[in-house]
Amino acid sequence: MFGLDGVEIGLIIVFLCLFGGILSGFPVAFAIGGAGVISFAIIAGLDSAGLLIHQAVDTGSQAYNALIAQGIHPEAISTFRYPELPRVAEAVFPSGWEQAMDRNIAFVVNRMNERVLAGQSIETLLAVLMFVLMGITLERSKIANDLLTTMARVFGPLPGGLAVSVVVVGAFLAASTGIVGATVVTMGLLSLPTMLRNRYSPELATGVIAASGTLGQIIPPSIVIVLLGTLAGDIYATAQETRAQLAGCSDALTYLGQAAVVSVGTLFQAAILPGVMLAVLYGGYAFGYALLRPEHAPPVAVEGGARGTASRGQTLTWFLFVPLGLIAAVVLATSVNIVGSQDISVSSYSDAGKTAVLRTNVSEQCQASMIDLHGQEKWDAALDEQRAIDAAGGVATSHQLSDEEMQAAIADKVAAAAPLSTPITVGFLLLALVLAWARGQAPTADMRPILIGVGGIVLALIVDALFLPPTASPGQVVVRLAIPLLMALYGVRYAMGLLSRNDLLRVVFPPLVLIVAVLGSILGGITNPTPAAALGAGGAIMLAAYRKLQDEQKSGKIIIWSSLAVLIMILAGTGFDLRIGVETARFEDWVAFIVAQGAYHFAIFGLLYACWVLWRTGVLKVVVRETAKVTSMVFTILIGSQLLNLVVISFGGEHYIQGFLRSFDNEFTVFLLVMLVLFVLGFVLDFLEIIYIVVPIVGPVIYGGTFDPKWVTIMIAVNLQTSFLTPPFGFALFYLRGVAPPEVTTGHIYRGIVPFVLIQVLGLAVLWFFPSIVTIVPNLLAN
């Protein structure tokens, strides 16, 4: 029909139905599923009428069998790469559309169970709900308004200061919400009138707001990365298994020399530097624009806000140089083993013997493929290691250690342990930073409490070095550090009172602590994104309640003590063995269990009290309703997109697209082509549709090559962020158009966003040529 292959016509029908459904005005979440049903019905009808004919490769021909005899895998044979192969005409549904429909229904039920109801990825998807709740709570509690006002006071007097403050707050909100639409609308309502009132160019004002709002696409905890990560892990593992089989190897672990695994936490680590880089580029452009055209971005002195009494030199000393010196001292002490781990736990079983860096007992085809991938030098090293292992009698198996061997292993660890414990040193370093900042905030205030706090920190380090050997129990650590800790906390309590006089610190510090707690727990490998997201959601509720109590001039001590109870609970859980049901439960573990239980119940009480405060002030009902809307949309789109994907798979569309992409010899060409397609689709499809519809189709190709999966995922996220900004269809532009005043025209928004689109393209180019920007943080944290 029309000189097109039946599969090509099927793909055209699917995309026309999809775009028609989206443009029809129906909710996107339902339009996608409806497009799948309608397109399948049309294709089934045309197939039944004999109008859709697919020209498939004739697998019984001599030419095909000759390629197989040459060792070419059937997956690598397609009409695109070998157009001269004989073909055979067949229906797009070889076994009939009825069987295809039965199979699709079964697949939909299974995938709903796997990805929506009770599968492996549901735990990660629950993080989406928690991050949405966290973001909407912070947005509705006017914390964003406080951030914008405070940052305007800090940066306003600089050229382009208001624009720079919008970038800073945009990055801040991106790290705390991860929701593009909410961030753009919030900053558009709060900052755009202020910028226009202070004679800012409408182009610069709208451009910087729309661009900064899209930082939520890339800066963790990004919902885009959570959803991409749940797919990327499965796609990458499957694609690498296929790649290993094409190379003649039994599995991906043999071929790659490592497991084909990528997690959402690792992707969060990879996204940090690219997100910060884009924010810096945005701010740099706004500052440079103000220097070249000061009449369009004049300095603005924003009134209000208590300031410190320190001079500029004192501020730099105590807020910058002293903290950097303390951090550098700890890093240096760690490098020379003065500070380090004091863990002396020893497994009762010996470690299994070391294996070679690569598996060498493989077929000749796999050996040639592995040499081509890893290099001859690494293969030779693996052979040498394997010969040495064989000469020693093979890989040693693990065995249970005797009491003497256990004692010797523990003694070796005690002898090698550093004098200062890393957790204790880092904990008191954080307290020292608070004391230093307080000294810089109020240099004329009474310094005796701060000196007492410093004395407690010094005393704690001395006690740790001299009286806390690695064999000390957690109870002994608590008892011997009790007096130094109380001294340090006395100084910190006084220091927090001094720091609270500074508007910047008072407004920025609480959400910053929340962000650090959420991201730190993920990036540090303490937990996975779902518990961290729950921590962020609970923290956002308590923070919003505290903000409301401040507005009502009521005490927020219950919220503060509840937050401290969470910290005590975490410290008790990580420092002691709370498994009191075991026979060897110690008295100190019982005490820690009772303390942790008390802290847990008080924290729950504080969370419930915070919910009551938000309910009483009318915030909780709105937050829950908006969270339910967004989460329901995400999961409904997930179900509908699975249905649409299965329709494409059922008539061979997915295999056809992948065959076309694999026909290119250059891997970079394939990836560039996919990026261009995603960029164009980003004009008319939301990131959810692209992630769930397009990525599963092209993912097996772009994740099945030599590219680092972290780099591929971050490039996709930044690319989608770029398409969200690009006129005339960028979603962020429509969000901003909806809240912009009448004097700001669509032309202003389009002209203002062009420089930021170019900055995005520059950022993509930088990541393309310097992929280490993406991989350096995961590699450092892994080591």
C-alpha positions in Angstrom: 0.0 0.0 0.0 1.4 3.4 -1.2 4.7 1.6 -1.8 5.2 1.2 1.9 5.9 -2.0 3.9 2.9 -3.1 6.1 4.9 -2.6 9.3 5.8 1.0 8.2 2.1 1.7 7.6 1.3 0.2 11.0 3.8 2.5 12.7 2.3 5.5 10.9 -1.1 4.6 12.0 0.0 4.2 15.6 1.7 7.6 15.7 -1.2 9.4 13.9 -3.6 7.9 16.5 -1.3 8.9 19.3 -0.9 12.5 18.2 -4.6 12.7 17.3 -5.5 11.5 20.8 -3.2 14.0 22.4 -4.5 16.9 20.3 -8.2 15.8 20.8 -8.3 17.4 24.2 -8.8 14.2 26.2 -6.5 13.8 29.2 -3.2 12.5 28.0 -3.2 9.6 30.4 -6.3 8.2 28.7 -5.5 9.3 25.2 -2.4 7.1 25.1 -4.3 3.9 26.0 -7.1 4.9 23.7 -4.6 5.4 20.8 -3.3 1.9 21.4 -6.8 0.3 21.2 -7.9 2.4 18.1 -4.6 1.8 16.2 -4.7 -1.9 16.9 -8.3 -2.1 15.6 -7.4 -0.2 12.4 -4.3 -2.3 11.8 -6.2 -5.5 12.5 -8.9 -4.5 10.0 -6.4 -3.7 7.3 -4.5 -6.9 7.9 -7.7 -9.0 7.8 -8.5 -7.3 4.4 -5.1 -8.3 3.1 -4.0 -4.7 2.6 -0.9 -4.8 5.0 1.9 -7.0 3.6 5.3 -7.2 5.4 8.3 -8.1 3.2 10.2 -10.3 5.7 13.6 -11.9 5.2 13.3 -15.4 3.8 15.0 -17.4 6.5 15.0 -20.5 4.3 17.0 -19.0 1.5 20.6 -19.9 0.6 21.8 -16.3 1.1 20.4 -16.2 4.6 21.9 -19.6 5.6 25.2 -18.5 4.2 25.2 -15.5 6.5 24.4 -17.8 9.5 27.2 -20.1 8.4 29.6 -17.1 8.6 28.8 -16.7 12.3 26.4 -13.8 12.0 23.8 -13.8 14.7 20.2 -13.8 13.4 19.5 -10.7 15.4 22.0 -8.8 13.3 20.4 -9.8 10.0 17.8 -7.3 8.7 16.6 -6.0 5.4 18.3 -2.6 6.1 21.8 -4.1 6.5 21.4 -6.8 3.8 18.8 -5.4 1.3 19.8 -8.0 -1.3 18.5 -10.9 0.7 15.5 -12.7 -0.7 12.2 -11.8 1.0 8.9 -13.4 1.6 5.5 -11.7 1.8 3.6 -12.3 5.0 0.8 -10.6 7.0 1.8 -8.2 9.8 0.0 -10.6 12.1 1.3 -13.9 10.9 -0.9 -15.9 13.3 -3.9 -13.6 13.0 -4.9 -10.5 14.9 -7.0 -12.6 17.4 -3.9 -14.4 18.7 -2.0 -11.1 18.8 -4.8 -9.5 20.9 -4.9 -12.5 23.3 -1.1 -12.2 23.7 -1.3 -8.4 24.2 -4.0 -8.7 26.9 -1.9 -11.3 28.7 1.2 -9.1 28.5 -0.7 -6.0 29.7 -1.9 -7.9 32.8 1.6 -9.2 33.5 3.3 -5.9 33.0 0.7 -4.1 35.2 1.4 -6.6 37.9 5.2 -6.2 37.4 5.4 -2.4 37.1 2.3 -1.1 38.8 0.9 -3.5 41.4 3.6 -5.8 42.9 6.6 -6.1 40.7 10.3 -5.4 41.3 10.1 -1.8 40.1 7.1 -0.8 42.2 9.3 0.2 45.2 11.2 2.6 43.0 8.1 4.0 41.5 6.8 4.7 45.0 9.6 7.2 45.3 7.8 9.3 42.6 4.8 9.6 44.9 7.0 10.7 47.8 9.0 13.2 45.8 5.8 14.7 44.4 4.4 15.0 47.9 7.6 16.6 49.1 7.7 19.1 46.2 4.0 20.1 46.4 4.2 20.6 50.2 7.2 22.9 49.9 5.5 24.8 47.1 2.2 25.3 48.9 3.8 26.3 52.2 5.3 29.6 50.7 8.8 28.4 51.4 9.6 29.2 47.7 8.4 32.7 48.3 10.8 33.1 51.3 13.7 31.7 49.2 13.0 34.2 46.3 12.7 37.2 48.7 15.9 36.3 50.6 18.0 35.5 47.5 16.8 38.8 46.0 18.2 40.6 49.0 21.5 38.9 48.6 22.0 39.1 44.8 19.8 42.1 44.0 22.5 44.8 44.4 24.6 43.0 41.7 24.1 43.6 37.9 21.4 41.1 36.9 21.1 40.1 40.5 17.4 39.3 40.4 17.9 37.0 37.4 20.8 35.3 39.2 18.6 34.9 42.3 15.9 33.2 40.2 18.5 30.8 38.9 19.7 30.0 42.4 16.2 29.5 43.7 15.3 27.5 40.6 18.2 25.1 41.3 17.1 25.0 44.9 13.5 24.2 44.1 14.6 21.6 41.5 16.6 19.8 44.2 13.6 19.9 46.6 10.6 19.4 44.2 11.7 17.8 40.9 8.5 19.0 39.3 9.0 21.3 36.3 5.5 22.7 35.9 5.2 23.6 39.6 8.6 25.3 39.6 7.9 27.4 36.5 4.5 28.5 37.7 5.7 29.3 41.2 8.6 31.4 40.1 6.5 33.0 37.3 3.9 34.1 39.9 6.5 35.3 42.5 9.4 36.7 40.6 8.2 37.9 37.2 6.2 40.9 38.5 9.1 41.9 40.7 11.6 41.8 37.8 9.3 43.7 35.5 8.6 46.3 38.2 12.4 46.9 38.5 12.7 47.6 34.8 14.1 44.1 33.8 13.8 43.2 30.2 10.7 40.9 29.6 12.9 38.7 27.4 15.5 38.1 30.1 13.0 37.8 32.9 10.8 35.2 31.1 13.8 33.3 29.7 15.6 32.9 33.0 12.4 31.8 34.8 11.5 29.2 32.2 15.0 27.9 32.0 15.6 27.7 35.7 12.2 25.9 36.2 13.3 23.1 33.9 16.3 22.3 36.1 14.0 20.0 37.9 14.4 17.7 34.9 18.1 17.0 35.8 19.0 18.1 39.3 18.3 15.2 41.8 15.9 14.1 43.1 14.5 14.4 39.6 11.3 12.5 38.8 12.5 12.2 35.2 15.6 10.3 36.4 13.6 8.1 38.8 11.3 7.0 35.9 14.1 6.7 33.4 16.2 4.8 35.9 13.5 2.2 36.5 13.5 1.5 32.7 17.2 1.9 32.1 18.2 -0.7 34.5 16.1 -3.4 32.9 16.8 -2.3 29.3 20.5 -2.1 29.9 20.7 -5.5 31.5 18.7 -7.1 28.7 20.5 -5.2 25.9 23.9 -6.2 27.2 22.9 -9.9 27.4 21.8 -9.7 23.8 25.1 -8.0 22.9 27.1 -10.7 24.7 25.2 -13.4 22.7 25.9 -11.6 19.5 29.6 -11.6 20.4 29.5 -15.3 21.0 29.6 -15.2 24.8 27.4 -17.0 27.2 26.3 -13.9 29.2 27.0 -10.2 29.8 29.1 -10.9 32.9 31.6 -13.0 30.9 31.7 -10.5 28.0 31.9 -7.3 30.0 33.9 -8.5 33.0 31.3 -6.9 35.3 27.6 -7.0 36.0 25.4 -5.0 33.6 23.7 -3.0 36.3 22.6 0.6 36.7 20.5 2.0 39.5 18.5 5.1 40.2 20.9 6.0 43.0 23.8 5.8 40.6 21.9 8.0 38.1 21.3 10.6 40.9 25.1 10.7 41.5 25.7 11.1 37.7 23.2 14.0 37.4 24.8 16.3 40.0 27.6 17.9 38.0 25.5 18.3 34.8 22.7 20.0 36.8 25.1 22.3 38.5 26.9 23.0 35.2 23.6 24.1 33.6 22.7 26.3 36.6 26.1 28.0 36.5 25.8 28.6 32.7 22.3 30.1 33.3 23.6 32.4 36.0 26.7 33.3 34.0 24.6 34.3 31.1 22.3 36.5 33.2 25.3 38.2 34.8 27.1 38.8 31.5 23.9 40.1 29.9 23.6 42.6 32.7 27.1 43.8 32.3 26.7 44.3 28.5 23.2 45.8 28.7 22.8 47.2 32.3 19.6 49.2 31.4 17.8 45.8 30.8 18.9 44.2 34.1 19.7 47.0 36.6 20.9 46.4 40.2 18.1 46.4 42.7 18.4 47.1 46.5 15.7 45.0 48.2 14.8 46.4 51.6 14.4 44.3 54.7 16.2 41.5 56.5 18.5 41.5 59.4 22.2 41.5 58.6 25.2 40.5 60.5 27.6 43.0 62.1 30.7 41.4 60.7 32.9 43.2 58.2 33.5 41.7 54.7 36.9 40.3 55.8 35.4 38.7 58.9 32.6 37.2 56.9 35.0 35.7 54.4 37.2 34.4 57.1 34.5 32.7 59.2 32.0 31.7 56.5 34.5 30.5 53.9 38.2 30.2 54.8 37.8 28.6 58.3 35.2 26.0 57.1 37.3 25.2 54.1 40.4 24.8 56.3 38.5 22.5 58.7 37.2 20.3 55.8 40.7 20.2 54.3 42.2 19.2 57.6 39.8 16.3 57.9 40.4 15.2 54.3 44.2 15.4 54.9 43.9 13.4 58.1 41.9 10.8 56.3 44.5 10.5 53.5 47.3 9.8 56.1 45.1 7.3 58.1 44.7 9.6 61.2 41.0 9.5 60.5 39.4 6.3 59.2 37.2 3.3 59.7 37.4 1.5 63.1 35.2 -1.4 62.0 36.8 -4.6 63.3 34.0 -7.0 62.3 35.3 -10.2 60.8 33.3 -12.8 59.0 33.4 -16.3 60.5 34.1 -17.6 57.0 37.2 -16.9 55.0 36.9 -15.0 51.7 36.9 -17.1 48.6 40.0 -17.0 46.5 40.6 -14.2 44.0 39.6 -15.0 40.4 41.1 -13.6 37.2 40.1 -10.2 36.0 38.3 -11.8 33.0 36.9 -15.3 32.4 39.2 -17.1 30.1 37.4 -20.4 29.6 35.3 -19.2 26.6 34.8 -20.0 23.0 37.1 -18.7 20.3 34.5 -16.3 19.0 33.9 -15.0 22.5 37.7 -14.7 23.1 38.1 -12.6 19.9 35.2 -10.4 20.9 36.6 -9.9 24.4 40.0 -9.0 23.1 38.4 -6.5 20.8 36.5 -5.0 23.7 39.1 -5.1 26.5 42.3 -5.1 24.5 45.0 -7.7 24.2 46.9 -6.5 27.2 44.0 -7.1 29.6 43.3 -10.5 28.1 47.0 -11.5 28.5 46.9 -10.3 32.1 43.7 -12.4 32.7 45.5 -15.5 31.2 48.5 -15.0 33.5 46.3 -14.7 36.5 44.3 -17.8 35.6 47.6 -19.8 35.1 48.8 -18.7 38.6 45.5 -19.7 40.1 45.6 -23.1 38.4 49.2 -23.6 39.5 48.1 -23.0 43.1 45.4 -25.6 42.9 42.5 -23.5 41.7 40.4 -20.9 43.3 40.3 -21.4 47.1 36.9 -22.1 48.6 35.7 -20.4 51.8 35.9 -22.2 55.1 34.9 -21.5 58.7 37.5 -19.7 60.7 38.7 -21.2 64.0 38.8 -19.1 67.2 42.5 -18.5 66.8 42.1 -17.3 63.2 39.2 -15.1 64.2 41.3 -13.5 67.0 44.2 -13.0 64.7 42.0 -11.4 62.0 40.5 -9.0 64.6 44.0 -8.1 66.0 45.1 -7.3 62.5 42.2 -4.9 62.0 42.7 -3.3 65.4 46.4 -2.7 64.6 45.5 -1.1 61.2 42.7 1.0 62.5 43.0 4.8 62.4 43.2 6.7 65.8 40.1 8.8 65.0 36.8 7.3 63.9 35.4 8.7 60.7 31.7 9.0 62.0 32.8 10.8 65.2 35.2 13.1 63.4 32.6 14.0 60.7 29.9 14.6 63.3 32.0 17.0 65.3 33.2 18.7 62.1 29.6 19.6 61.3 29.2 21.1 64.8 32.5 23.0 64.4 31.2 24.5 61.1 28.1 25.8 62.9 30.3 27.4 65.6 32.5 29.0 62.9 29.5 30.5 61.0 28.1 31.8 64.3 31.4 33.6 65.0 31.3 35.2 61.6 27.6 36.2 62.0 28.0 38.1 65.3 31.7 38.8 66.0 30.8 41.2 68.8 28.6 38.8 70.7 29.6 36.9 73.8 32.0 34.2 72.6 32.2 32.2 75.8 29.5 29.6 74.9 31.2 29.2 71.5 34.5 28.7 73.2 33.0 26.1 75.4 31.6 24.3 72.3 35.1 24.4 70.7 36.6 23.0 73.8 34.0 20.1 73.8 35.0 19.3 70.1 38.7 19.3 70.9 38.1 17.2 74.0 36.0 14.7 72.0 38.7 14.2 69.5 41.3 13.7 72.3 39.0 11.1 74.0 38.4 9.3 70.7 42.1 9.1 70.0 43.2 8.1 73.6 40.3 6.3 75.3 38.2 4.9 72.5 40.0 1.9 70.9 38.3 0.1 68.0 37.2 -2.6 70.4 35.1 -0.1 72.4 31.4 -0.9 72.4 28.8 1.7 71.3 27.7 2.1 75.0 31.3 2.9 76.0 31.5 5.4 73.1 28.4 7.2 74.3 29.4 7.3 78.0 33.0 8.6 77.3 31.9 11.2 74.8 28.9 12.4 76.8 30.6 15.4 78.5 32.4 16.6 75.4 29.2 16.2 73.4 27.2 18.2 75.9 29.8 20.9 75.9 29.7 21.1 72.1 25.9 21.0 71.9 25.7 23.9 74.5 27.9 26.0 72.2 25.9 24.9 69.1 22.6 25.9 70.8 23.9 29.3 71.5 25.4 29.5 67.9 22.0 28.6 66.3 20.5 31.6 68.2 23.1 33.9 66.6 22.6 32.4 63.1 18.8 32.8 63.3 19.3 36.5 63.2 20.4 36.2 59.6 17.5 36.0 57.1 19.5 34.1 54.5 20.5 31.4 56.9 17.1 31.2 58.6 15.3 30.7 55.3 17.9 28.6 53.4 19.1 26.3 56.2 15.9 24.2 56.9 15.2 23.2 53.3 18.9 22.8 52.7 19.2 20.3 55.6 16.2 18.5 54.1 17.8 18.3 50.7 21.1 17.2 52.1 19.4 14.5 54.2 17.5 13.1 51.2 20.3 13.3 48.6 23.0 12.4 51.1 21.3 9.2 52.1 21.1 8.2 48.4 24.5 9.4 47.2 26.2 8.0 50.3 24.8 4.6 49.7 22.9 4.5 53.0 19.6 3.8 51.5 17.8 3.6 48.1 15.6 6.4 46.7 12.3 5.2 48.1 13.1 5.4 51.9 15.0 8.7 51.2 11.9 10.1 49.4 9.8 9.1 52.4 12.2 10.9 54.6 11.9 14.0 52.3 8.1 13.9 52.3 7.9 13.6 56.1 10.5 16.4 56.5 8.7 18.6 54.0 5.4 18.2 56.0 7.1 19.1 59.3 9.0 22.0 57.7 5.7 23.4 56.2 4.0 23.0 59.5 6.8 24.9 61.3 6.4 27.7 58.7 2.7 27.9 59.3 3.2 28.1 63.1 5.7 30.9 62.5 3.1 32.8 60.5 0.6 32.4 63.4 3.3 33.5 65.9 3.0 30.1 67.7 5.8 27.9 69.1 7.2 25.3 66.8 9.2 23.5 69.5 7.2 20.2 69.0 8.4 20.2 65.3 12.0 20.9 66.3 12.0 18.2 69.0 10.4 15.7 66.6 13.1 16.4 64.0 15.8 15.8 66.7 13.9 12.6 67.6 14.3 11.3 64.0 18.0 12.0 64.3 18.3 10.2 67.6 16.4 7.3 66.2 18.7 7.0 63.2 21.9 7.3 65.4 20.6 4.6 67.7 19.7 2.3 64.8 23.1 2.7 63.1 25.3 2.6 66.3 23.7 -0.2 68.2 22.4 -3.7 67.6 18.6 -3.3 68.1 17.9 -7.0 67.6 17.0 -7.5 71.2 15.4 -10.9 70.5 18.8 -12.6 70.1 20.3 -14.5 73.1 23.4 -12.2 73.4 21.5 -8.9 73.6 23.6 -6.5 75.7 22.3 -4.1 78.3 23.4 -1.1 76.3 21.5 -2.5 73.2 18.4 -2.7 75.4 18.8 0.9 76.5 19.4 2.0 72.8 16.3 0.0 71.8 14.2 1.8 74.4 15.6 5.2 73.4 15.0 4.4 69.7 11.4 3.3 70.4 10.7 6.5 72.4 12.3 8.6 69.7 10.3 6.8 67.0 6.9 7.3 68.8 7.7 11.0 69.5 8.7 11.5 65.9 5.4 9.9 64.8 3.6 12.2 67.2 5.4 15.2 65.7 4.6 14.1 62.2 0.9 13.7 63.1 0.9 17.1 64.8 2.4 18.6 61.7 -0.3 17.1 59.5 -2.9 18.5 61.9 -1.4 22.0 61.6 -1.5 21.7 57.8 -5.0 20.4 57.9 -6.2 23.2 60.2 -4.6 25.8 57.9 -6.1 24.3 54.7 -2.8 23.2 53.2 -2.9 19.4 53.7 -6.1 18.8 51.8 -4.6 20.7 48.8 -1.3 18.9 49.0 -2.9 15.4 49.2 -5.3 16.2 46.3 -2.5 17.5 44.0 -0.2 14.6 44.9 -3.0 12.1 44.1 -3.6 13.9 40.8 0.0 13.8 39.7 0.7 10.3 40.9 -2.5 8.9 39.3 -1.5 10.6 36.0 1.9 9.0 36.1 0.6 5.5 36.8 -2.2 5.8 34.3 0.2 6.9 31.6 2.4 4.0 32.6 -0.5 1.5 32.0 -1.6 3.2 28.7 1.9 3.4 27.4 2.5 -0.3 28.1 -0.6 -1.0 26.0 0.6 1.2 23.1 4.0 -0.4 23.3 2.5 -3.9 23.1 0.5 -2.9 20.0 3.8 -1.8 18.3 5.5 -5.0 19.3 2.5 -7.2 18.2 2.9 -6.3 14.5 6.7 -6.2 14.5 7.1 -2.4 14.7 9.6 -2.5 17.6 11.8 -5.0 15.8 11.5 -3.0 12.6 12.7 0.2 14.3 15.6 -1.5 16.1 16.7 -3.2 12.8 16.8 0.2 11.2 18.9 1.7 14.0 21.3 -1.3 14.1 21.9 -1.0 10.4 24.2 2.0 11.0 27.8 1.0 11.6 28.7 4.1 13.7 27.3 3.9 17.2 27.5 7.7 17.6 25.4 8.2 14.5 22.7 6.0 15.9 22.7 7.8 19.3 22.7 11.2 17.5 19.7 10.2 15.4 17.8 9.0 18.5 18.6 12.2 20.3 17.2 14.3 17.4 14.0 12.2 17.3 13.6 12.6 21.1 14.2 16.3 20.8 11.5 16.7 18.1 9.0 14.4 20.0 9.6 16.6 23.1 7.8 19.4 21.3 4.5 17.5 21.4 4.9 14.7 24.0 5.5 15.1 27.7 8.5 13.4 29.3 6.2 10.7 30.7 5.1 9.6 27.2 8.6 9.7 25.8 10.0 7.7 28.7 7.3 5.0 28.6 6.6 4.9 24.8 9.8 5.8 22.9 12.6 4.8 25.3 11.5 1.1 25.5 11.6 0.9 21.7 15.0 2.6 21.0 16.5 1.7 24.4 17.7 -1.8 23.4 19.8 -0.2 20.7 21.3 2.8 22.5 21.8 0.8 25.8 23.2 -2.2 23.9 26.4 -0.7 22.7 29.6 0.5 24.3 28.2 3.7 25.8 28.1 4.1 29.6 24.4 3.7 30.6 24.7 6.6 33.1 25.9 8.9 30.3 23.1 7.8 27.9 20.5 8.4 30.6 21.7 11.8 31.6 22.0 12.9 27.9 18.4 11.8 27.4 17.3 13.8 30.4 19.2 17.0 29.3 17.9 16.5 25.8 14.3 16.4 27.0 15.0 19.5 29.2 16.1 21.3 26.0 13.0 20.3 24.0 10.8 21.6 26.9 12.4 25.0 26.4 12.4 25.2 22.6 9.8 27.4 20.8 7.2 27.1 19.6 6.0 24.0 21.5 8.1 23.9 24.7 6.0 22.9 27.6 7.8 25.3 30.0 6.8 28.2 27.8 3.1 27.3 28.0 3.4 27.0 31.8 4.9 30.5 31.9 2.5 31.9 29.4 -0.4 30.9 31.7 0.8 33.0 34.6 2.5 35.9 32.8 0.8 39.3 33.0 -0.8 40.7 29.8 2.0 43.1 29.0 4.4 40.1 28.5 3.7 38.7 25.1 4.3 35.3 23.6 7.0 36.9 21.5 8.8 38.1 24.6 8.8 34.6 25.9 10.0 33.1 22.6 12.8 35.6 22.2 13.9 35.4 25.8 14.2 31.6 25.7 16.4 31.4 22.6 19.7 32.1 24.4 18.9 29.5 27.1 18.1 26.9 24.4 21.6 27.6 22.9 23.0 27.2 26.4 21.3 23.9 26.7 22.7 22.8 23.3 26.2 24.0 24.6 25.6 21.9 27.7 24.8 18.8 25.6 27.9 19.4 23.5 30.0 19.6 26.6 28.6 16.4 27.9 29.0 14.8 24.5 32.7 15.6 24.3 33.5 15.2 28.0 31.4 12.3 29.3 33.6 12.2 32.5 31.5 15.0 33.8 28.7 12.5 34.2 30.8 9.5 35.4 33.3 11.1 37.7 31.0 11.4 40.8 29.7 7.8 40.6 33.2 6.6 40.2 34.5 8.6 43.2 31.7 7.6 45.4 32.1 3.9 44.4 35.7 4.1 45.5 
